[in-house]
Amino acid sequence: MSWRIAVRHRTGYQYGSPARASYNEARMTPATTGDQHTLASRLDLTPDARPLKYVDYWGTVVHAFDVHVPHTELVVTATSVVETPSPRPAPPQVGWDELAEPSTLDRFAELLAPSRYVVAESEVDELARLLRSTHPPVEAGWRAGGWVHDTLEYVRGASQVGTTSAEVRALGKGVCQDFSHLALAVLRSCGLPARYVSGYLHPGRDAEIDEPVRAESHAWVEFWAGDWVAVDPSNLSEVADRHVVVARGRDYADVRPLAGVY
């Protein structure tokens, strides 16, 4: 059974002295995909500005806006109502030979290569070779997520926004962003096209209707093995009705909720 979730996300910046102007992009509107539907959405800005809405290269809804009055604080509040998907059926079973076909490698080249926060390293390559040699693609993808879950400890404040997959592997702890980056490194090393997903996770499995809860942004990954398969390496929960997708990309750099210059 799908859920209908209302989300209110408030974020922004505070400046030590008035900013004369700022130029910003917000990626805070949940996606409408084949199995998720955004029924309503709204973006409120302080100071007031008129955003330009567009869809970026990765299919994410972006609101670009400029502020040209002096301001010491920028506040962006996104509200939405989203109908989330029911649990997905089992993915098709493809083999490693199909994933190695030139057409597949060309189609997913950007999701197989290292990226800003997902780097190649020999320790990860060794694990990937073991997974490839002992499991079919879908099972290898699931086990990659499980390995990350068992390897890292979830600790707030242990990492920074710019921490790479190699740095978090060495550190041994981080948050959902770090779990996702390390999972992407393993999946791509296996030869599985993989992408970063940002959004929200409702914390209650048995939530009551109209009961407000406090939560935070969340991140997980999807890998391609004949179809897209989602895995949440930070908690290994099923990615379905409690997850709300906002943006997808190569890593966090492609999906930042709010970014800009001033």
C-alpha positions as CSV (number, residue, x, y, z in Angstrom):
1,M,0.0,0.0,0.0
2,S,1.3,3.4,-0.9
3,W,1.5,6.3,1.5
4,R,0.6,10.0,1.2
5,I,3.2,12.1,3.0
6,A,3.2,15.9,3.6
7,V,6.7,17.3,3.8
8,R,7.9,20.7,5.1
9,H,11.6,21.4,4.6
10,R,13.1,24.6,5.9
11,T,16.7,25.6,5.2
12,G,18.8,28.6,4.5
13,Y,21.9,30.7,5.3
14,Q,22.8,33.4,7.8
15,Y,25.5,36.0,7.0
16,G,27.8,37.8,9.3
17,S,27.3,41.0,7.5
18,P,24.6,41.9,4.9
19,A,24.9,40.2,1.5
20,R,24.4,42.7,-1.3
21,A,23.2,40.0,-3.7
22,S,22.9,36.2,-3.9
23,Y,22.4,33.7,-6.7
24,N,20.8,30.4,-5.7
25,E,19.5,27.0,-6.8
26,A,17.1,24.9,-4.7
27,R,16.5,21.2,-5.3
28,M,13.7,20.6,-2.7
29,T,10.7,19.6,-4.8
30,P,9.9,15.9,-4.7
31,A,10.1,14.1,-8.0
32,T,7.2,12.8,-10.0
33,T,8.3,9.4,-11.4
34,G,6.7,6.3,-12.6
35,D,5.7,5.2,-9.2
36,Q,5.9,8.4,-7.1
37,H,3.5,11.3,-7.6
38,T,3.9,14.9,-6.2
39,L,0.3,16.0,-5.7
40,A,1.2,19.6,-4.5
41,S,4.3,21.6,-4.0
42,R,5.3,25.2,-3.0
43,L,8.5,27.1,-2.4
44,D,8.5,30.2,-0.2
45,L,11.5,32.5,-0.1
46,T,12.7,35.2,2.4
47,P,13.7,37.7,1.1
48,D,11.0,37.5,-1.5
49,A,12.2,36.4,-5.0
50,R,10.6,35.1,-8.1
51,P,12.2,31.7,-9.0
52,L,12.8,30.2,-12.4
53,K,11.7,26.6,-12.4
54,Y,13.4,24.0,-14.7
55,V,14.4,20.3,-14.8
56,D,18.1,19.6,-14.7
57,Y,20.1,17.0,-16.6
58,W,19.4,14.3,-14.0
59,G,15.6,14.9,-14.0
60,T,15.5,17.0,-10.8
61,V,13.1,20.0,-10.4
62,V,15.3,23.1,-9.7
63,H,14.2,26.5,-8.6
64,A,16.8,29.2,-9.6
65,F,16.5,32.6,-8.0
66,D,18.5,35.8,-7.3
67,V,18.2,38.2,-4.4
68,H,19.3,41.8,-5.1
69,V,18.5,43.5,-1.8
70,P,20.9,43.5,1.2
71,H,20.0,40.6,3.5
72,T,21.6,38.9,6.5
73,E,19.5,35.8,6.2
74,L,18.1,33.6,3.4
75,V,15.3,31.2,4.2
76,V,13.8,28.6,1.8
77,T,10.8,26.6,2.8
78,A,9.5,23.8,0.6
79,T,6.2,22.2,1.3
80,S,4.8,19.3,-0.7
81,V,2.3,16.4,-0.6
82,V,3.6,13.2,-2.1
83,E,2.1,9.8,-2.9
84,T,4.9,7.3,-2.5
85,P,5.1,3.9,-4.2
86,S,4.2,0.5,-2.8
87,P,7.0,-2.1,-2.5
88,R,8.4,-2.8,-5.9
89,P,8.3,-6.2,-7.6
90,A,11.5,-8.3,-7.8
91,P,13.9,-6.8,-10.5
92,P,14.8,-8.8,-13.6
93,Q,17.7,-11.1,-13.4
94,V,20.5,-10.1,-15.8
95,G,24.0,-11.5,-16.0
96,W,27.4,-9.8,-15.8
97,D,27.8,-10.4,-19.6
98,E,24.8,-8.2,-20.3
99,L,26.1,-5.4,-18.1
100,A,29.4,-5.5,-19.9
101,E,27.8,-5.0,-23.4
102,P,29.2,-1.8,-25.1
103,S,25.7,-0.3,-25.4
104,T,25.2,-0.6,-21.7
105,L,28.6,0.8,-20.8
106,D,28.0,3.7,-23.1
107,R,24.5,4.4,-21.8
108,F,25.6,4.5,-18.2
109,A,29.1,5.8,-18.5
110,E,28.6,8.7,-16.1
111,L,27.2,6.3,-13.5
112,L,30.1,3.9,-13.7
113,A,32.9,6.4,-13.4
114,P,34.3,8.0,-10.3
115,S,32.8,11.4,-9.4
116,R,33.5,14.2,-7.0
117,Y,32.8,12.3,-3.8
118,V,33.0,8.8,-5.1
119,V,36.6,7.8,-5.8
120,A,38.3,4.6,-7.0
121,E,40.6,2.8,-4.6
122,S,42.2,-0.7,-4.5
123,E,40.5,-1.8,-1.3
124,V,37.1,-1.3,-2.8
125,D,38.2,-2.9,-6.1
126,E,39.2,-6.1,-4.2
127,L,35.8,-6.3,-2.6
128,A,34.1,-5.7,-5.9
129,R,36.0,-8.6,-7.6
130,L,34.9,-10.9,-4.8
131,L,31.3,-9.9,-5.2
132,R,31.4,-10.3,-8.9
133,S,32.9,-13.7,-8.7
134,T,30.5,-15.2,-6.2
135,H,27.1,-13.5,-6.9
136,P,24.9,-12.5,-9.8
137,P,24.4,-8.7,-10.3
138,V,21.3,-8.1,-8.2
139,E,22.6,-10.1,-5.3
140,A,26.0,-8.4,-5.5
141,G,24.3,-5.1,-5.3
142,W,22.4,-6.0,-2.2
143,R,25.5,-7.4,-0.6
144,A,27.4,-4.2,-1.4
145,G,24.8,-2.2,0.5
146,G,25.0,-4.8,3.4
147,W,28.8,-4.5,3.5
148,V,28.7,-0.7,3.8
149,H,26.1,-1.0,6.5
150,D,28.3,-3.4,8.5
151,T,31.5,-1.5,7.8
152,L,30.5,2.0,8.8
153,E,29.1,3.3,12.1
154,Y,26.4,5.9,11.9
155,V,27.8,8.9,13.9
156,R,26.5,12.5,13.4
157,G,29.3,15.0,13.0
158,A,32.0,12.5,12.3
159,S,32.3,13.6,8.6
160,Q,31.8,16.8,6.6
161,V,29.8,17.7,3.5
162,G,32.9,17.2,1.4
163,T,34.0,13.8,2.8
164,T,34.8,11.4,0.0
165,S,34.0,7.6,-0.1
166,A,37.7,6.8,0.5
167,E,37.9,9.1,3.5
168,V,34.8,7.7,5.1
169,R,35.9,4.1,4.5
170,A,39.2,5.0,6.3
171,L,37.3,6.9,9.0
172,G,34.8,4.1,9.6
173,K,31.9,6.3,10.5
174,G,29.6,8.9,9.0
175,V,26.0,9.7,8.1
176,C,23.6,8.6,5.3
177,Q,25.4,10.7,2.7
178,D,28.7,8.9,3.5
179,F,27.1,5.4,3.5
180,S,25.7,6.2,0.1
181,H,29.0,7.5,-1.3
182,L,30.8,4.3,-0.2
183,A,28.0,2.1,-1.5
184,L,28.3,3.9,-4.9
185,A,32.1,3.3,-4.9
186,V,31.6,-0.5,-4.4
187,L,28.7,-0.8,-6.9
188,R,30.5,1.1,-9.7
189,S,33.7,-0.9,-9.1
190,C,31.5,-4.1,-9.5
191,G,30.4,-2.8,-12.9
192,L,26.9,-1.9,-11.7
193,P,25.7,1.6,-12.8
194,A,24.8,3.4,-9.6
195,R,23.3,6.8,-8.7
196,Y,22.8,8.8,-5.5
197,V,19.3,9.5,-4.3
198,S,18.3,12.3,-2.0
199,G,15.0,12.7,-0.3
200,Y,13.2,11.9,3.0
201,L,12.5,8.9,5.1
202,H,9.5,8.8,7.4
203,P,10.8,7.5,10.7
204,G,7.7,5.6,11.7
205,R,6.8,2.2,10.2
206,D,3.5,2.3,12.0
207,A,2.7,6.0,11.6
208,E,-0.7,7.4,12.5
209,I,-2.6,9.5,10.0
210,D,-2.1,13.2,10.6
211,E,0.5,12.6,13.2
212,P,3.3,15.2,12.7
213,V,6.9,13.9,13.1
214,R,10.3,15.6,13.0
215,A,12.8,14.0,10.6
216,E,15.8,15.0,8.4
217,S,16.9,14.7,4.8
218,H,18.0,11.3,3.8
219,A,20.1,9.6,1.1
220,W,20.3,6.1,-0.4
221,V,21.3,4.6,-3.7
222,E,20.0,2.9,-6.8
223,F,21.9,0.5,-9.1
224,W,20.9,-0.8,-12.5
225,A,20.7,-4.5,-13.1
226,G,18.2,-4.7,-16.0
227,D,16.1,-2.2,-14.0
228,W,16.8,0.2,-11.2
229,V,17.1,-1.4,-7.8
230,A,17.1,0.7,-4.6
231,V,19.1,0.0,-1.5
232,D,19.4,2.0,1.7
233,P,22.8,1.2,3.1
234,S,22.5,3.3,6.3
235,N,19.6,1.2,7.7
236,L,18.9,-1.5,5.1
237,S,15.2,-0.7,5.3
238,E,13.1,-1.5,2.2
239,V,13.0,1.5,-0.1
240,A,9.2,1.9,-0.7
241,D,6.3,3.7,0.9
242,R,8.3,5.6,3.6
243,H,10.9,7.0,1.2
244,V,10.3,10.2,-0.7
245,V,12.6,10.8,-3.7
246,V,13.7,14.5,-4.4
247,A,16.7,14.2,-6.6
248,R,19.1,11.8,-8.3
249,G,22.7,12.3,-9.6
250,R,26.2,11.0,-9.5
251,D,26.7,12.0,-5.9
252,Y,25.8,14.7,-3.4
253,A,27.3,17.4,-5.6
254,D,24.5,16.9,-8.1
255,V,21.6,17.0,-5.6
256,R,22.4,19.7,-3.0
257,P,19.1,21.0,-1.6
258,L,20.4,24.6,-1.6
259,A,23.5,26.0,-3.3
260,G,24.7,29.3,-4.6
261,V,27.0,32.3,-4.3
262,Y,26.7,35.7,-2.6
